[in-house]
Amino acid sequence: MFDTIGQFEEQFNKQVFRITFKNRDFQVVLLSRDLTKNMTEFQILLDGLVQKLIKTNGKWHFEHGEDQDFAEDIWRHIALRYRL
């Protein structure tokens, strides 16, 4: 845990996204700096755990391959916030 927080220490002052998915609330912090519309992967801090989202065939999914709908919802919130 210390290694994760130390690695992304400067990011913890960023704005936190609050996302509700399937009646559960989540906190998401974007860990990538240069966010663009054409990027194919980026990292987030999801409820204290670092997760990587990857875009394949126009769809976002987690690196571990589960909850594609949740990954798409996270991207939708981020894209709306940053107007991508």
Salt bridges, closest charged atoms under 4 A:
GLU10 OE2 - ARG33 NH2 3.17
GLU41 OE2 - LYS52 NZ 3.45
ASP73 OD1 - ARG76 NH2 3.30
ASP73 OD1 - HIS77 ND1 3.82
